[in-house]
Amino acid sequence: MGTQKTKKRKRRTVFSPLFERKWGVLGTFCIVLLLLFLAIYLANPEPILNKIHALAGVSAPPVPAPDALEVYVLDVGQGDCILLRTPGGKAMLVDAGEAIYAARIKRFLYGFGITRLDAVVATHPHTDHIGSMAELISTYEIGTFYLPDTPHTTESYLNMLEALEQAHVRTKTVYAPGTLDLGDKDVSIRILSPFEGVDYNAEGMNNWSIVLRVQYGETSILLTGDAEAYAEGVMRANLKDQDLCATVLKLGHHGGSTSSTEAFLTAVSPEIAVVSAGAGNDYGHPHRETLALLAKYGIPLYRTDESGTIKLMLDGSGVSVETERE
């Protein structure tokens, strides 16, 4: 008896005649719709991205302010970590707190949609300023990494160097006077410390801190790392007061009394001051001597230990402040 072959019937649906006869029309229609959607997206992507983020239940990454330099002094406990976003969309990170804050820093950067840091500055090798650097280096594309010419033997420092080598990041040791090019023509960054040939070693590693003056329009911020009285004196001896003058001063060494001397404070003449310090820290930062000096000159102080992350908006003519715990 021969084997009988049965022909498998093709399953048909109510739509089958349409696809069989009209697929060419539908295909063309779909392509036209796709091209139209793409044209609308390219012309104005923000509403579409906002809708996507809303459906996903997350906030859309904020775009840089068009006419302001944004500075965020992150709450990383007893340490420093500062993010700058320029009107042109460039991002620079100055210091990175202890290693335990790496996840918090990455969440903060993720909130802005940042995947590339155009510049990263490690002001000096102490762990409360570079503890998270190795993890950040392995996570983000980095334009140039800046550091002072003072090696260290701590695990945090060696891990940072290894991460830089593995990621093939361009590194540059810096001295004052000099400039740092972030790639935004409207923002200028001057390197005010350390000076080559000065014996900072005798006065402690804090004095090796890279000090930056970042300017946008008529507004500026002075980022001092942990620079203490000795480094402040060197800057005053080698620079004019107008080189140091700034709208905002980030107090050196977490507001310790060994930094922010009266002579330096009057040279900077800030409208406001900010300090990064841990709540209830064992060092008593910021010290009462520093607080008294700020009060003497009527300079308001914003503190991460009291207010959380501090947002500064320098719009070229003035500065506004927002805090996390308002």
C-alpha positions in Angstrom: 0.0 0.0 0.0 1.5 3.3 -1.0 2.2 6.1 1.4 -0.4 8.9 1.0 1.0 12.4 1.2 -1.2 15.1 2.7 -0.7 18.7 1.7 -0.5 21.0 4.8 -3.1 23.7 4.5 -1.8 27.2 5.0 -3.6 28.8 7.9 -5.7 31.7 6.8 -7.0 34.6 8.9 -9.3 37.4 8.2 -6.3 39.5 7.3 -4.8 37.1 4.9 -6.4 38.5 1.7 -5.3 41.9 2.7 -1.6 40.9 3.2 -1.6 38.7 0.1 -3.0 41.4 -2.2 -1.9 44.7 -0.5 1.5 43.9 1.1 3.2 46.3 -1.3 0.9 49.1 -0.3 1.2 48.4 3.4 5.0 48.1 3.2 5.2 51.5 1.5 2.8 53.0 4.0 4.9 51.7 7.0 8.1 53.0 5.5 6.5 56.5 5.0 5.3 56.5 8.6 8.7 55.5 9.9 10.4 58.2 7.9 7.9 60.8 9.1 8.4 59.8 12.7 12.2 60.0 12.3 11.9 63.5 10.7 9.7 64.7 13.6 12.2 63.2 16.2 15.2 64.8 14.6 13.5 68.2 14.4 12.4 68.1 18.1 13.4 65.0 20.0 12.7 66.3 23.5 8.9 65.7 23.6 9.3 62.2 22.3 12.1 61.4 24.7 10.0 62.8 27.6 7.1 60.6 26.6 9.3 57.5 26.5 10.8 58.3 29.9 7.3 58.9 31.3 6.0 55.6 30.0 9.1 53.9 31.5 8.5 55.6 34.8 11.8 57.6 34.9 12.6 61.2 34.6 14.1 62.6 31.4 17.7 63.7 31.7 17.8 67.5 32.1 19.5 69.4 29.3 22.2 71.9 30.2 21.0 75.4 31.0 21.5 77.4 27.7 22.9 80.5 29.4 24.4 79.2 32.7 27.3 77.3 34.1 25.9 74.6 36.4 28.0 73.5 39.3 26.9 70.6 41.6 28.7 70.1 44.9 27.7 66.5 45.6 26.9 65.2 49.1 29.6 62.6 49.4 30.1 62.8 53.2 33.5 63.8 54.4 35.0 64.2 50.9 34.8 66.2 47.7 33.0 65.6 44.4 32.0 68.4 42.1 30.3 68.2 38.7 30.3 71.1 36.2 28.1 71.3 33.1 28.7 74.1 30.6 26.1 75.9 28.4 27.7 74.1 25.5 27.0 70.6 27.0 30.5 69.8 28.3 30.9 67.9 31.6 33.8 68.1 34.0 34.2 66.1 37.3 36.5 67.4 40.0 37.3 64.8 42.6 35.3 61.7 43.4 34.9 61.1 47.1 35.5 57.8 49.0 35.0 54.5 47.2 31.7 53.9 49.1 30.1 56.8 47.1 30.9 55.5 43.6 27.3 54.2 43.1 25.8 57.5 44.3 28.0 59.4 41.9 27.1 57.2 39.0 23.4 57.5 39.7 23.8 61.3 39.8 25.6 61.3 36.4 23.1 58.8 35.0 20.4 61.3 35.9 21.9 63.7 33.4 22.4 61.1 30.7 26.2 61.6 31.0 28.2 58.8 29.3 31.3 61.0 28.7 33.3 63.2 31.0 35.2 65.7 28.9 37.6 66.4 31.8 38.3 64.8 35.2 40.4 66.4 37.8 41.9 64.6 40.8 43.0 67.6 42.9 45.3 65.5 45.1 45.8 61.8 46.0 43.9 61.6 49.3 41.3 58.9 49.3 38.4 61.2 50.2 39.0 62.9 46.9 39.9 59.9 44.6 38.4 56.9 46.3 35.8 56.3 43.6 38.0 57.3 40.7 39.0 53.8 39.6 35.4 52.7 39.2 34.4 55.9 37.4 37.3 55.7 35.0 36.3 52.1 34.0 32.7 53.3 33.5 32.9 56.5 31.5 34.6 57.7 28.5 37.0 60.4 29.6 38.6 63.2 27.5 41.6 64.2 29.6 42.5 63.3 33.2 44.3 66.0 35.2 46.3 65.4 38.4 49.2 67.0 40.3 52.8 65.8 40.0 52.8 64.1 43.5 52.7 60.3 43.5 51.2 58.3 46.4 51.4 54.7 47.6 47.8 54.2 48.8 45.6 51.5 47.3 43.1 54.1 46.0 45.9 56.0 44.1 47.4 52.8 42.6 44.0 51.6 41.6 43.3 54.9 39.9 46.6 54.7 37.9 45.9 51.1 36.9 42.4 52.1 35.7 43.7 55.0 33.7 46.2 52.7 32.0 43.7 50.0 31.2 41.2 52.5 29.8 44.0 54.3 27.8 42.9 57.7 29.2 45.0 60.7 28.3 46.6 62.0 31.5 48.2 65.3 32.2 50.1 66.7 35.2 49.5 70.4 35.7 51.2 73.4 37.2 50.2 77.0 37.6 49.9 79.3 35.9 48.0 77.5 33.1 44.7 76.8 31.5 42.4 73.8 31.1 40.6 73.5 27.8 37.1 72.0 28.3 36.1 72.6 24.7 33.5 75.3 25.5 34.5 78.7 24.2 32.2 80.5 26.7 33.8 78.9 29.7 37.5 79.6 30.7 39.4 77.6 33.3 42.6 78.8 34.9 45.0 76.6 36.9 46.1 78.7 40.0 48.0 76.1 41.9 50.4 74.2 42.5 53.4 76.1 41.2 56.4 74.3 39.8 59.5 74.5 41.9 57.7 75.1 45.2 58.4 72.6 48.0 54.9 71.7 48.9 56.0 68.3 50.4 57.3 69.9 53.6 53.8 71.4 54.2 51.8 68.3 53.5 50.0 66.8 50.5 46.9 69.0 50.9 49.0 71.9 49.6 49.6 70.0 46.3 45.9 70.4 45.5 45.0 71.6 42.0 43.2 74.9 42.4 40.9 76.0 39.5 39.1 79.2 38.7 36.2 78.5 36.4 34.6 81.6 34.7 31.5 82.2 32.7 30.7 85.7 31.8 31.2 87.9 34.8 30.7 85.0 37.2 33.2 82.5 38.5 33.9 79.8 41.0 37.1 79.0 42.8 37.6 75.2 43.4 40.4 74.8 46.0 40.6 71.0 46.8 42.3 70.8 50.2 44.7 73.7 49.6 45.8 75.1 53.0 47.4 78.3 54.2 50.8 77.5 52.7 49.4 77.0 49.2 47.1 80.1 49.6 50.2 82.1 50.5 52.0 80.9 47.4 49.1 81.9 45.2 48.8 85.3 46.7 52.6 85.8 46.2 52.5 84.8 42.6 49.1 86.0 41.4 47.2 89.3 41.5 44.0 89.6 43.6 41.9 89.8 40.5 43.2 86.4 39.5 41.9 85.0 42.7 38.6 87.0 42.9 35.5 84.8 42.4 31.8 84.9 42.8 31.8 81.6 44.7 34.5 80.0 46.9 34.5 76.3 47.5 36.3 76.3 50.9 39.6 74.4 51.1 40.0 71.3 53.2 36.3 71.0 54.1 36.2 74.3 55.9 39.1 73.5 58.2 40.9 76.4 60.0 44.2 75.6 58.3 42.6 76.8 55.0 40.6 79.9 54.0 42.8 82.4 55.8 41.6 85.9 56.2 44.1 87.2 53.6 43.1 84.6 51.1 39.4 85.2 51.8 39.6 88.9 51.3 41.6 88.4 48.0 38.9 86.0 46.7 36.1 88.3 48.0 33.3 85.8 47.3 29.6 86.5 47.3 28.9 83.1 48.8 30.9 80.1 50.0 30.2 76.4 49.9 31.7 73.5 51.8 31.7 69.8 51.4 31.8 68.0 54.7 30.3 64.9 56.3 27.5 65.3 58.9 28.9 64.9 62.4 32.4 64.2 61.0 35.2 63.4 63.5 37.2 66.5 62.4 34.7 69.1 63.4 34.6 70.5 59.8 33.8 73.2 59.1 35.7 74.7 62.0 34.3 77.5 64.1 37.2 79.7 63.2 36.3 79.5 59.5 32.6 80.1 60.3 33.5 83.2 62.3 35.6 84.6 59.5 32.8 84.1 57.0 30.4 85.8 59.4 32.8 88.7 59.9 32.7 89.4 56.1 29.0 88.6 55.7 29.6 85.7 53.4 26.7 83.2 53.4 27.8 79.5 53.6 26.1 76.5 52.1 27.0 73.1 53.5 26.5 69.6 52.1 26.3 68.2 55.7 23.2 70.4 56.3 21.7 70.8 52.8 22.8 67.8 50.8 23.9 68.3 47.2 24.2 72.0 46.3 23.4 73.3 42.9 24.9 76.6 41.7 23.8 78.4 38.6 26.2 81.0 37.3 24.5 82.9 34.6 27.2 85.3 33.7 25.9 88.1 35.8 25.0 86.5 39.1 24.6 83.2 41.0 21.6 81.3 42.3 21.7 78.4 44.7 19.4 75.4 45.1 19.8 72.7 47.8 18.6 69.2 48.0 16.8 69.7 51.3 15.0 72.9 50.8 
